[in-house]
Amino acid sequence: MHFLSPVLQGWYYSFISLAALYALFDLGLSVVLVRISAHLFVGMRWRTGGNAEGGNPDHFLALIGRSSRVYLWLAFSLIVLPAGILFFGIRGNEANLSDGQWQAPWVLLIAVTAAGTLALPYLSLIEGSGRVAEAYGVRFAQGLLGAEGCWLVLALGGALWAVVMVPAMGLLVAAVWLITRWPALLHAGLHNLGKDLEWRREIWPLQWRTGVSWLNDYLLTQIYAPILFHRQGAVVAGQMGLSLSVANMLRLLAQSWITQHLPAMTHAVATRNWVGLDKLFRSDLLISIFTYALGALAVGGIYAGLQGTVNAGRLLPLWPFVGLLCIGFLGHLVGALAAQLRSYGREPLVWVSLLGAGLTVPAALWAAFSFSAAGVVTVILTVQVMLVLPLSILLWRKCNRAWRVPS
């Protein structure tokens, strides 16, 4: 907030929101690879450097090769690049920004983000194999160095160039990690690009449902900053973007308690250990709820401390901001239920999220035009409370009863 004007803050978060479209293009494949790897790695183990042995290594190599090929194709799909140039072109003139002030950072942001996707299949496969702590350590290093790089560029007056640092540091950390720790796995992926497997039968049934869930999540968490940028201007978009970032940060922090045990929950389902599955999920859910609540209280204290300062207007007004925190909490609860159901290899809540997004997006678009950010928050919160959460709980209970086969 200190290094960006209110207008540039809007540009910064709108850049991030549009660049996040790359996370949708794999249609949830990175999540699916974690689950499939957890199943395949039963009876397998890693050797030094990333060679896998035991079980069915040929099938595993085919999965590495095919997924690497998908992400290689994805990295060269730069459709977001011209779309962003067209979208930001009009506002660049209105904000008195030269083409060089925003076009060059935008091009580099998309290029680095695209290159960073190449590491995703390896990170997912390693996490699914049981190396959860290592995978999360890599993600932590990516986030930490990305944040430090971003702050450094901002402090040096780099303005919109700072947005490039998070994906750039993510790419650097992943490249160093794979080359030094997993050279054999990286070699296997690059030398098995031509191998195939029954994608339609093994991957696609899970992937498309996960992809729809990701699309719905994007529509509920990322799209509104660009919409407000276009309709209400960069200042309001910056307020929404920063406020959403806070809520999403709390949600991701809380969700980490669930996602870290996804391989363990998948293994519990594979072995029909229903008692272990319930114990693990309930424990993680309670801890995650406590984590979100504690984080929300801390954020509330910071918000109160900003009042009366020059930075008070960088976040949304009080009640829309509180509403976003509530939306983040409800989204966490639904995400936790969906994650537990994914351990069965299914994605039933996709229909609930699809229905919720189908109702939310048109209403929120109207609200953005008519009532600005406060209207958008009201629409999202209403649909989450009245429809998405109760339907998700009902379906979660029904599926857990129906899918459990007596051991």
Secondary structure, DSSP 8 states (H G I E B T S, - for coil): --SS-HHHHHHHHHHHHHHTTHHHHTTTHHHHHHHHHHHHTTTEEE-TTS-EEES-HHHHHHHHHHHHHHHHHHHT--THHHHHHHHHHHHHHHTT--HHHHHHHHHHHHHHHHHHGGGHHHHHHHHHTT-HHHHHHHHHHHHHHHHHHHHHHHHTT-GGGGGGHHHHHHHHHHHHHHHHH-HHHHHHHHH-TT----HHHHTHHHHHHHHHHHHHHHHHHTTHHHHHHHHT-HHHHHHHHHHHHHHHHHHHHHHHHHHTTHHHHHHHHHTT-HHHHHHHHHHHHHHHHHHHHHHHHHHHHHHHHHTTSTTGGGS--HHHHHHHHHHHHHHHHHHHHHHHHHTTT--TTHHHHHHHHHHHHHHHHHHHHHHHHHHHHHHHHHHIIIIIHHHHHHHHHHHHHHH----
